[in-house]
């Protein structure tokens, strides 16, 4: 009787592990489900402060958009990339 309970328990654990692995595998190629809006918080790469996307200073550097809390942080970031 204990063998049946043990085997059943192992199958349940295996089922949940496989289900989690399949969900993670399917989710790799999908974009974020919630598109970021103006109130979406973004982090400044220089001072690590979070600011709302609508109020952030944006700079396109190397084909990528960066968000900053101020012009001085954007200037510091450009200096770090150049130096």
C-alpha positions in Angstrom: 0.0 0.0 0.0 2.8 2.4 0.8 4.4 1.7 -2.6 1.2 2.9 -4.3 1.1 6.1 -2.3 4.8 6.7 -2.9 4.5 6.1 -6.7 1.3 8.3 -6.9 3.1 11.1 -5.0 6.1 10.9 -7.3 3.8 11.2 -10.3 2.1 14.3 -8.9 5.5 16.0 -8.3 6.6 15.0 -11.8 3.4 16.4 -13.2 3.9 19.8 -11.6 7.5 20.0 -12.5 6.8 19.3 -16.2 3.9 21.8 -16.2 6.2 24.5 -14.8 8.9 23.6 -17.4 6.4 23.8 -20.3 5.1 27.1 -19.1 8.6 28.6 -18.8 9.5 27.2 -22.3 6.4 28.7 -23.9 6.9 32.1 -22.2 10.5 32.6 -23.5 9.5 33.9 -27.0 6.5 36.0 -25.9 6.7 39.7 -25.3 5.6 41.3 -22.1 1.8 41.0 -21.8 1.4 44.5 -20.3 2.7 47.2 -22.6 4.4 49.9 -20.6 2.5 53.2 -20.4 3.4 56.7 -19.2 3.1 55.6 -15.6 5.4 52.6 -16.0 8.4 53.0 -13.8 11.8 52.9 -15.4 15.2 52.9 -13.7 17.9 55.5 -14.4 21.1 53.5 -15.3 23.4 56.1 -13.6 21.8 56.9 -10.2 19.4 53.9 -10.1 16.4 56.0 -9.3 13.0 54.9 -10.6 11.0 57.5 -12.5 7.7 57.4 -14.5 8.3 56.8 -18.2 6.3 59.9 -19.1 8.4 62.2 -16.9 11.8 60.6 -17.8 14.5 62.2 -19.9 15.0 60.0 -22.9 18.2 59.5 -25.0 18.7 57.3 -28.0 22.2 56.0 -27.8 23.4 53.3 -30.2 19.9 52.4 -31.4 18.6 51.8 -27.8 16.5 54.2 -25.8 17.7 55.0 -22.3 15.6 56.7 -19.6 17.1 59.1 -17.1 15.8 61.1 -14.1 17.6 64.3 -15.3 19.8 65.8 -18.0 22.9 65.6 -15.8 22.5 61.8 -15.4 22.1 61.5 -19.2 25.3 63.6 -19.7 27.2 61.4 -17.1 26.0 58.3 -18.9 27.3 59.5 -22.3 30.6 60.4 -20.7 30.9 56.9 -19.2 30.2 55.4 -22.6 32.8 57.6 -24.3 35.5 57.1 -21.7 
